[in-house]
């Protein structure tokens, strides 16, 4: 149980770091949104590290909050950037994260297994988005 809490804390800390790294490139209210999201992810990460022995229900609630914020932000980013190539991928992943957030908040069977799957799926989705954004930046530079 402690290992899952630490894995969740590391995932949220990584998300906070990526959002903080994107702040200088953002302009206007996007900058404030990225700062707020980075702070929220950092708070969720600290909660996971401070109380790693909490029940899976508490961890799944924390992770549901993370998924909901991340999913909503990705949906908004996708809708604003509709002209960009592969904008729909960000939209699909955002909706998937929102659906996972409601699933994580509910009580559906074996929480330990599902929490590991949720953390892994979210880390994978975020990694795919970062790779796609990297290729978009590279193509924009050329």
Residue, then its C-alpha position, 0 to 999 in steps of 0.5 A: x500500500x505504501x508503494x502505491x501511495x509513493x507511485x501516485x505521489x511521484x506521478x503527481x510530482x512529475x505532472x506538477x513539474x511538467x506544468x511548471x516547465x510549461x509556464x514560461x511558454x504560456x501567455x495570459x490566463x493560460x499562464x495562471x491556469x498552468x501555475x494553478x494546475x502545477x500547485x494543485x498537482x504538487x499539493x496532491x503529491x505532498x498528500x500522498x507522501x505525507x500519508x502513505x499509509x492511508x486507505x485505498x479509498x483516500x488514495x483513489x479519491x486523491x487520484x480521482x481529483x488529479x484525473x479530473x483536473x488533468x482531464x478538464x485541462x486537457x479538454x480545454x487545451x484541445x478545444x482551444x487548439x483545434x487548428x493544431x495537428x493531432x488536437x483530437x488526441x489531447x481531447x480523447x485522452x482528456x475525456x478518458x481521464x475524466x471518465x477514469x476520475x469518476x471511476x476512481x471516485x466510485x467503489x468498484x471492486x479491488x481498489x489496489x489493482x485498479x489504483x495501480x492500473x489508473x496510475x499506470x494508464x495516466x502516466x502513459x497517457x501523459x507521456x504520449x501527450x508530451x511526446x506528441x507536443x514535442x513533435x509539434x514543437x519540432x515541426x513548428x520550429x522547422 
